[in-house]
Amino acid sequence: MKIVALDTSTEACSVALLCGGNSISRYIVEPRMHARKLLPMLDELLAEAELRPMQLDGVAFTRGPGAFTGVRIGTAAAQAIALAADIPALPVSTLAAIAARAAREHSFTKIAVAIDARMDEVYWGAYRHAGTQLELMGEEVVCPAADVAVLDDSWVGAGTGWATYGSELQAVSGAFSVDQAADFPHALDVLSIGVRMFENGEGVAAESALPVYLRNKVAKTEAERKI
């Protein structure tokens, strides 16, 4: 199985590749550089594995929610690879990828993910992790920090929303944040989720590999900013 994973949905940019049972990756945090960095990073991984894109079996990518431009960059790259190589695309939630990273790096089992969505809101999703399974509790939403789901103190917060709205999120949800929890997704976790999707036949055609923003509006009008 040869699967590649891409993430450009937040300030971080990363790629990962599974080939011959081994995973390799590249990861940087360089905001607004994703369009320049993504393809060279991918080319580097493919060269290291001595693979051509046409030899891939699938391409996983973070479909959002996240930064509008970043989500579009990753989605477009995944669509192009899937179309050119005639392979399935594997759309992975950015929130799920952050939860999976927190579970992988810190063994957390209950992860409340909040990404700063600007406009005084967060992208929110609560995930339970057991073994290799990641289960979304409820649904992913975009909402003010004061409107997130009520949980309890057995949950750990992850994602950039906790740095911005930590006190509000903790007061409402009951979850708590820790300094070492994952702020951004990593392509290694996009890869692990994507591999399970591939094995379960959950890939989609290139034209169906679409971004998910959770909201249609990405900026406030000038009048709204004055309210």
PyMOL commands that set and color helices and strands:
alter all, ss='L'
color gray80, all
select helices_A, chain A and resi 34-49+53-55+68-85+94-106+145-147+161-173+187-199+206-208+222-225
alter helices_A, ss='H'
color red, helices_A
select strands_A, chain A and resi 2-7+12-19+22-29+58-64+89-93+110-116+122-130+133-143+156-158+176-177
alter strands_A, ss='S'
color yellow, strands_A
deselect
rebuild
show_as cartoon
